[in-house]
Amino acid sequence: MNNHGIAAILKNKEASILSSWVDSQLSQSGRRDQLDVHALREQSRSFLSGLSEAVQHGYDEHLSGSGWDEVRASLSNLSKDRAIAGFSSSETATFVFSLKQPLFSALRTAYAEDPKALIEALWHVSTMLDKLGLVTIEAYQLGREHVIDRQHQELLDLSTPVIRLWNGIVAMPLIGTLDSERTQVVMESLLQAIVENEASIAIIDITGVPTVDTQVAQHLLKTVAAARLMGTECIISGIRPQIAQTIVHLGVELGDVTTKSSLADALRVALRKSNLTIVKLDHAVGAG
């Protein structure tokens, strides 16, 4: 197959191929209102130009060569951007597959008098675009994995807030199951908050933790130990009757860690340890 012939068609018919291709993308997209037509046209023009250069220098079944590296890189960047923007894999792959029809039309016109050359050209171009379509899907998957990992980390951060209750007193309410990964986030967040707030007391509230097993208890003790190394005393609150029974049944030793049934009780202890107290004002004093 003469690659220069296909490259020449891509170059000489670029304007008509580009116009038909962009129209095809817009008609097939379910997100037309989210597409910047000018940006789409520029992306398509740049890709078509790079494709023409790559074909000019030849290609094999693996689409190897520096020219194809640039084409693949261009598709990878576009696919990752669309993954982040919320496009589906099929919507992303349409960028490549929608090029088939306008390119096939150009080939049919160019090889109208040579059916054998036309069939060969259609086969090579179809195979080439199919491989490039796979590039978009693979890049899209990587982009989605990046989005999912980022969202997972954001959820972990949101699920481990540290609240400043008073000068030198912080609290971390935990909700959900504790595993090794989340425990690491809990520990890092708590230690960072201790430094930022110069906290001498930290309350870890496990009211929202559904179950406490040996592993969860060990995670809590590691967090307490890390805080103590920072010179901060920890109080664990939210020790409900069933949680207390489970801890005893498992034989987990909390040592000299202060535990309370509620966050309010833990705060009272923290204030007392800080030589502070809460006083209910008399109505008459309040009125004055």
C-alpha positions as a Markdown table, in Angstrom:
| # | Residue | x | y | z |
|---|---|---|---|---|
| 1 | Met | 0.0 | 0.0 | 0.0 |
| 2 | Asn | 1.3 | 3.5 | -0.9 |
| 3 | Asn | 1.3 | 5.4 | 2.3 |
| 4 | His | 2.2 | 8.6 | 0.4 |
| 5 | Gly | -1.1 | 8.3 | -1.4 |
| 6 | Ile | -3.1 | 8.2 | 1.8 |
| 7 | Ala | -1.0 | 11.0 | 3.3 |
| 8 | Ala | -1.6 | 13.1 | 0.2 |
| 9 | Ile | -5.3 | 12.6 | 0.5 |
| 10 | Leu | -5.2 | 13.6 | 4.2 |
| 11 | Lys | -3.3 | 16.7 | 3.3 |
| 12 | Asn | -5.0 | 17.8 | 0.1 |
| 13 | Lys | -8.5 | 17.1 | 1.3 |
| 14 | Glu | -7.9 | 18.3 | 4.9 |
| 15 | Ala | -10.4 | 21.1 | 4.8 |
| 16 | Ser | -13.4 | 19.0 | 3.6 |
| 17 | Ile | -12.4 | 16.0 | 5.8 |
| 18 | Leu | -12.1 | 18.3 | 8.8 |
| 19 | Ser | -15.4 | 20.0 | 8.2 |
| 20 | Ser | -17.3 | 16.7 | 7.7 |
| 21 | Trp | -15.5 | 15.1 | 10.7 |
| 22 | Val | -16.4 | 18.0 | 13.1 |
| 23 | Asp | -20.0 | 17.9 | 12.0 |
| 24 | Ser | -20.1 | 14.1 | 12.5 |
| 25 | Gln | -18.7 | 14.5 | 16.1 |
| 26 | Leu | -21.2 | 17.2 | 16.9 |
| 27 | Ser | -24.1 | 15.2 | 15.6 |
| 28 | Gln | -23.1 | 12.0 | 17.5 |
| 29 | Ser | -22.3 | 13.7 | 20.8 |
| 30 | Gly | -24.9 | 13.7 | 23.5 |
| 31 | Arg | -23.0 | 16.6 | 25.1 |
| 32 | Arg | -23.1 | 19.1 | 22.3 |
| 33 | Asp | -24.0 | 21.9 | 24.8 |
| 34 | Gln | -20.8 | 21.1 | 26.7 |
| 35 | Leu | -18.5 | 21.1 | 23.7 |
| 36 | Asp | -16.5 | 24.1 | 22.7 |
| 37 | Val | -16.9 | 24.0 | 18.9 |
| 38 | His | -13.8 | 26.2 | 18.3 |
| 39 | Ala | -11.7 | 24.0 | 20.6 |
| 40 | Leu | -13.1 | 20.8 | 19.1 |
| 41 | Arg | -12.3 | 22.1 | 15.6 |
| 42 | Glu | -8.7 | 23.0 | 16.7 |
| 43 | Gln | -8.2 | 19.6 | 18.4 |
| 44 | Ser | -9.5 | 17.8 | 15.2 |
| 45 | Arg | -7.3 | 19.9 | 12.9 |
| 46 | Ser | -4.2 | 19.3 | 15.0 |
| 47 | Phe | -4.9 | 15.6 | 15.1 |
| 48 | Leu | -5.5 | 15.4 | 11.4 |
| 49 | Ser | -2.3 | 17.2 | 10.6 |
| 50 | Gly | -0.3 | 14.9 | 12.9 |
| 51 | Leu | -2.0 | 11.9 | 11.4 |
| 52 | Ser | -1.0 | 13.0 | 7.9 |
| 53 | Glu | 2.6 | 13.5 | 9.0 |
| 54 | Ala | 2.7 | 10.1 | 10.7 |
| 55 | Val | 1.3 | 8.3 | 7.6 |
| 56 | Gln | 3.7 | 10.1 | 5.4 |
| 57 | His | 6.6 | 8.5 | 7.2 |
| 58 | Gly | 4.9 | 5.1 | 7.0 |
| 59 | Tyr | 3.4 | 2.7 | 9.6 |
| 60 | Asp | 3.3 | -0.9 | 10.5 |
| 61 | Glu | 0.8 | -3.0 | 12.5 |
| 62 | His | 2.1 | -1.5 | 15.7 |
| 63 | Leu | 2.0 | 2.1 | 14.5 |
| 64 | Ser | 5.6 | 2.5 | 15.6 |
| 65 | Gly | 7.8 | 5.5 | 15.0 |
| 66 | Ser | 8.2 | 9.0 | 16.5 |
| 67 | Gly | 5.4 | 10.4 | 14.4 |
| 68 | Trp | 3.0 | 7.9 | 15.9 |
| 69 | Asp | 4.3 | 8.6 | 19.4 |
| 70 | Glu | 3.1 | 12.2 | 18.9 |
| 71 | Val | -0.3 | 11.0 | 17.6 |
| 72 | Arg | -0.8 | 8.6 | 20.5 |
| 73 | Ala | 0.3 | 11.3 | 23.0 |
| 74 | Ser | -2.2 | 13.7 | 21.5 |
| 75 | Leu | -5.0 | 11.2 | 21.8 |
| 76 | Ser | -4.0 | 10.2 | 25.4 |
| 77 | Asn | -4.1 | 13.8 | 26.5 |
| 78 | Leu | -7.5 | 14.4 | 24.9 |
| 79 | Ser | -8.9 | 11.1 | 26.4 |
| 80 | Lys | -7.7 | 11.9 | 29.9 |
| 81 | Asp | -9.1 | 15.4 | 29.7 |
| 82 | Arg | -12.5 | 14.0 | 28.6 |
| 83 | Ala | -12.4 | 11.4 | 31.4 |
| 84 | Ile | -11.9 | 14.2 | 33.9 |
| 85 | Ala | -14.7 | 16.2 | 32.3 |
| 86 | Gly | -17.1 | 13.3 | 32.8 |
| 87 | Phe | -17.4 | 12.0 | 29.2 |
| 88 | Ser | -18.1 | 8.2 | 28.8 |
| 89 | Ser | -15.6 | 5.9 | 27.1 |
| 90 | Ser | -17.8 | 5.6 | 24.0 |
| 91 | Glu | -18.2 | 9.4 | 23.7 |
| 92 | Thr | -14.4 | 9.7 | 24.0 |
| 93 | Ala | -13.7 | 7.0 | 21.4 |
| 94 | Thr | -16.1 | 8.7 | 19.0 |
| 95 | Phe | -13.4 | 11.3 | 18.4 |
| 96 | Val | -11.4 | 8.7 | 16.4 |
| 97 | Phe | -14.2 | 6.4 | 15.1 |
| 98 | Ser | -16.2 | 9.3 | 13.6 |
| 99 | Leu | -13.3 | 10.1 | 11.3 |
| 100 | Lys | -13.9 | 6.9 | 9.4 |
| 101 | Gln | -16.8 | 8.1 | 7.3 |
| 102 | Pro | -15.4 | 11.4 | 6.0 |
| 103 | Leu | -12.0 | 9.7 | 5.4 |
| 104 | Phe | -13.6 | 6.8 | 3.6 |
| 105 | Ser | -15.6 | 9.2 | 1.4 |
| 106 | Ala | -12.3 | 10.9 | 0.4 |
| 107 | Leu | -10.7 | 7.6 | -0.4 |
| 108 | Arg | -13.6 | 6.5 | -2.5 |
| 109 | Thr | -13.4 | 9.7 | -4.5 |
| 110 | Ala | -9.6 | 9.4 | -4.9 |
| 111 | Tyr | -9.6 | 5.8 | -5.9 |
| 112 | Ala | -12.8 | 5.7 | -7.9 |
| 113 | Glu | -11.0 | 4.3 | -10.9 |
| 114 | Asp | -9.0 | 1.7 | -9.0 |
| 115 | Pro | -11.2 | -0.6 | -7.0 |
| 116 | Lys | -8.3 | -2.8 | -5.9 |
| 117 | Ala | -6.4 | 0.2 | -4.5 |
| 118 | Leu | -9.5 | 1.5 | -2.9 |
| 119 | Ile | -10.2 | -1.8 | -1.0 |
| 120 | Glu | -6.6 | -1.9 | 0.2 |
| 121 | Ala | -6.6 | 1.7 | 1.3 |
| 122 | Leu | -9.9 | 1.2 | 3.1 |
| 123 | Trp | -8.5 | -1.8 | 4.9 |
| 124 | His | -5.3 | 0.0 | 6.0 |
| 125 | Val | -7.1 | 3.1 | 7.1 |
| 126 | Ser | -9.8 | 1.2 | 9.0 |
| 127 | Thr | -7.2 | -0.9 | 10.8 |
| 128 | Met | -5.2 | 2.2 | 11.7 |
| 129 | Leu | -8.2 | 4.1 | 13.1 |
| 130 | Asp | -9.3 | 1.0 | 15.1 |
| 131 | Lys | -5.9 | 0.8 | 16.7 |
| 132 | Leu | -6.0 | 4.6 | 17.5 |
| 133 | Gly | -9.5 | 4.0 | 18.9 |
| 134 | Leu | -8.0 | 1.5 | 21.3 |
| 135 | Val | -5.4 | 4.1 | 22.3 |
| 136 | Thr | -8.2 | 6.5 | 23.3 |
| 137 | Ile | -10.1 | 3.8 | 25.4 |
| 138 | Glu | -6.9 | 2.8 | 27.2 |
| 139 | Ala | -6.0 | 6.4 | 28.0 |
| 140 | Tyr | -9.6 | 7.1 | 29.0 |
| 141 | Gln | -9.4 | 4.2 | 31.5 |
| 142 | Leu | -6.2 | 5.6 | 33.0 |
| 143 | Gly | -7.9 | 9.0 | 33.3 |
| 144 | Arg | -10.9 | 7.5 | 35.0 |
| 145 | Glu | -8.7 | 5.6 | 37.4 |
| 146 | His | -7.0 | 8.9 | 38.2 |
| 147 | Val | -10.3 | 10.6 | 38.9 |
| 148 | Ile | -11.5 | 7.7 | 41.0 |
| 149 | Asp | -8.3 | 7.7 | 43.1 |
| 150 | Arg | -8.5 | 11.4 | 43.6 |
| 151 | Gln | -12.2 | 11.3 | 44.6 |
| 152 | His | -11.3 | 8.4 | 47.0 |
| 153 | Gln | -8.6 | 10.5 | 48.6 |
| 154 | Glu | -11.0 | 13.4 | 48.9 |
| 155 | Leu | -13.6 | 11.3 | 50.5 |
| 156 | Leu | -11.0 | 10.0 | 53.0 |
| 157 | Asp | -10.0 | 13.5 | 53.8 |
| 158 | Leu | -13.7 | 14.6 | 54.2 |
| 159 | Ser | -14.4 | 11.6 | 56.4 |
| 160 | Thr | -11.6 | 12.5 | 58.9 |
| 161 | Pro | -12.3 | 16.1 | 59.9 |
| 162 | Val | -10.5 | 17.5 | 62.9 |
| 163 | Ile | -12.4 | 20.1 | 64.9 |
| 164 | Arg | -10.9 | 22.7 | 67.3 |
| 165 | Leu | -13.1 | 22.6 | 70.3 |
| 166 | Trp | -11.1 | 25.0 | 72.5 |
| 167 | Asn | -7.7 | 26.4 | 72.9 |
| 168 | Gly | -5.4 | 23.3 | 73.0 |
| 169 | Ile | -8.3 | 20.8 | 72.6 |
| 170 | Val | -9.2 | 19.2 | 69.2 |
| 171 | Ala | -11.6 | 16.4 | 68.3 |
| 172 | Met | -11.8 | 14.0 | 65.5 |
| 173 | Pro | -15.2 | 12.3 | 65.0 |
| 174 | Leu | -14.9 | 9.1 | 63.0 |
| 175 | Ile | -17.7 | 7.7 | 60.9 |
| 176 | Gly | -17.6 | 4.4 | 59.1 |
| 177 | Thr | -15.3 | 1.4 | 59.0 |
| 178 | Leu | -11.6 | 1.8 | 59.9 |
| 179 | Asp | -9.1 | 0.0 | 57.8 |
| 180 | Ser | -5.3 | 0.3 | 57.4 |
| 181 | Glu | -5.5 | 2.9 | 54.7 |
| 182 | Arg | -8.0 | 5.1 | 56.4 |
| 183 | Thr | -6.2 | 4.7 | 59.7 |
| 184 | Gln | -3.1 | 6.2 | 58.1 |
| 185 | Val | -5.2 | 9.2 | 57.0 |
| 186 | Val | -6.7 | 9.5 | 60.4 |
| 187 | Met | -3.3 | 9.5 | 62.0 |
| 188 | Glu | -1.8 | 12.0 | 59.6 |
| 189 | Ser | -4.8 | 14.4 | 59.9 |
| 190 | Leu | -4.8 | 14.2 | 63.7 |
| 191 | Leu | -1.0 | 14.8 | 64.0 |
| 192 | Gln | -1.2 | 17.7 | 61.6 |
| 193 | Ala | -4.1 | 19.3 | 63.6 |
| 194 | Ile | -2.2 | 18.8 | 66.8 |
| 195 | Val | 0.7 | 20.8 | 65.4 |
| 196 | Glu | -1.4 | 23.5 | 63.9 |
| 197 | Asn | -3.5 | 24.0 | 67.0 |
| 198 | Glu | -0.8 | 23.3 | 69.5 |
| 199 | Ala | -3.2 | 20.8 | 71.1 |
| 200 | Ser | -2.4 | 19.2 | 74.4 |
| 201 | Ile | -5.6 | 17.0 | 74.3 |
| 202 | Ala | -7.2 | 15.2 | 71.4 |
| 203 | Ile | -10.6 | 13.5 | 71.5 |
| 204 | Ile | -11.2 | 10.6 | 69.1 |
| 205 | Asp | -14.9 | 10.0 | 68.9 |
| 206 | Ile | -15.9 | 6.6 | 67.6 |
| 207 | Thr | -19.7 | 7.0 | 68.0 |
| 208 | Gly | -20.1 | 6.7 | 64.2 |
| 209 | Val | -17.9 | 3.6 | 63.9 |
| 210 | Pro | -20.3 | 0.6 | 63.5 |
| 211 | Thr | -18.1 | -2.1 | 64.9 |
| 212 | Val | -14.9 | -2.4 | 66.8 |
| 213 | Asp | -12.8 | -5.5 | 66.3 |
| 214 | Thr | -9.2 | -6.3 | 67.2 |
| 215 | Gln | -7.8 | -4.6 | 64.1 |
| 216 | Val | -9.8 | -1.4 | 64.7 |
| 217 | Ala | -8.8 | -1.3 | 68.3 |
| 218 | Gln | -5.1 | -1.7 | 67.3 |
| 219 | His | -5.5 | 1.1 | 64.8 |
| 220 | Leu | -6.9 | 3.4 | 67.5 |
| 221 | Leu | -4.0 | 2.5 | 69.9 |
| 222 | Lys | -1.5 | 3.3 | 67.2 |
| 223 | Thr | -3.1 | 6.7 | 66.6 |
| 224 | Val | -3.1 | 7.3 | 70.4 |
| 225 | Ala | 0.6 | 6.3 | 70.6 |
| 226 | Ala | 1.5 | 8.6 | 67.8 |
| 227 | Ala | -0.3 | 11.5 | 69.4 |
| 228 | Arg | 1.5 | 10.9 | 72.7 |
| 229 | Leu | 4.8 | 11.1 | 70.9 |
| 230 | Met | 3.7 | 14.6 | 70.0 |
| 231 | Gly | 3.1 | 15.3 | 73.7 |
| 232 | Thr | -0.7 | 15.1 | 73.3 |
| 233 | Glu | -3.1 | 13.1 | 75.5 |
| 234 | Cys | -5.9 | 11.3 | 73.8 |
| 235 | Ile | -9.4 | 10.6 | 75.0 |
| 236 | Ile | -11.6 | 8.0 | 73.2 |
| 237 | Ser | -15.3 | 8.8 | 73.3 |
| 238 | Gly | -18.3 | 7.0 | 71.9 |
| 239 | Ile | -17.7 | 3.7 | 73.9 |
| 240 | Arg | -21.2 | 2.3 | 73.7 |
| 241 | Pro | -22.2 | -0.8 | 75.8 |
| 242 | Gln | -21.9 | -3.2 | 72.9 |
| 243 | Ile | -18.5 | -1.7 | 72.0 |
| 244 | Ala | -17.3 | -2.0 | 75.5 |
| 245 | Gln | -18.5 | -5.7 | 75.6 |
| 246 | Thr | -16.7 | -6.4 | 72.3 |
| 247 | Ile | -13.4 | -4.9 | 73.5 |
| 248 | Val | -13.6 | -6.9 | 76.7 |
| 249 | His | -14.5 | -10.1 | 74.8 |
| 250 | Leu | -11.6 | -9.6 | 72.4 |
| 251 | Gly | -9.2 | -9.1 | 75.3 |
| 252 | Val | -8.0 | -5.8 | 73.9 |
| 253 | Glu | -6.0 | -3.7 | 76.4 |
| 254 | Leu | -6.5 | 0.0 | 76.1 |
| 255 | Gly | -4.0 | 0.6 | 78.8 |
| 256 | Asp | -4.3 | 3.9 | 80.5 |
| 257 | Val | -6.2 | 5.6 | 77.7 |
| 258 | Thr | -9.1 | 7.6 | 79.0 |
| 259 | Thr | -12.5 | 6.5 | 77.5 |
| 260 | Lys | -15.9 | 8.0 | 77.7 |
| 261 | Ser | -19.4 | 7.1 | 76.5 |
| 262 | Ser | -20.1 | 10.4 | 74.8 |
| 263 | Leu | -18.2 | 13.3 | 73.2 |
| 264 | Ala | -19.8 | 15.6 | 75.8 |
| 265 | Asp | -18.3 | 13.6 | 78.6 |
| 266 | Ala | -14.9 | 13.6 | 76.9 |
| 267 | Leu | -15.0 | 17.3 | 76.5 |
| 268 | Arg | -15.8 | 17.8 | 80.2 |
| 269 | Val | -12.7 | 15.7 | 81.0 |
| 270 | Ala | -10.6 | 17.6 | 78.5 |
| 271 | Leu | -11.6 | 20.9 | 80.0 |
| 272 | Arg | -10.9 | 19.7 | 83.5 |
| 273 | Lys | -7.5 | 18.5 | 82.5 |
| 274 | Ser | -6.9 | 22.0 | 81.0 |
| 275 | Asn | -8.0 | 23.6 | 84.3 |
| 276 | Leu | -11.2 | 24.9 | 82.7 |
| 277 | Thr | -14.8 | 24.5 | 83.6 |
| 278 | Ile | -18.2 | 25.2 | 82.2 |
| 279 | Val | -20.5 | 27.2 | 84.4 |
| 280 | Lys | -24.2 | 27.7 | 83.9 |
| 281 | Leu | -25.0 | 31.3 | 84.3 |
| 282 | Asp | -27.8 | 32.3 | 86.7 |
| 283 | His | -30.9 | 33.8 | 84.9 |
| 284 | Ala | -30.5 | 37.0 | 86.9 |
| 285 | Val | -26.9 | 37.3 | 86.0 |
| 286 | Gly | -27.7 | 36.6 | 82.4 |
| 287 | Ala | -30.4 | 39.2 | 82.4 |
| 288 | Gly | -28.0 | 41.8 | 83.7 |
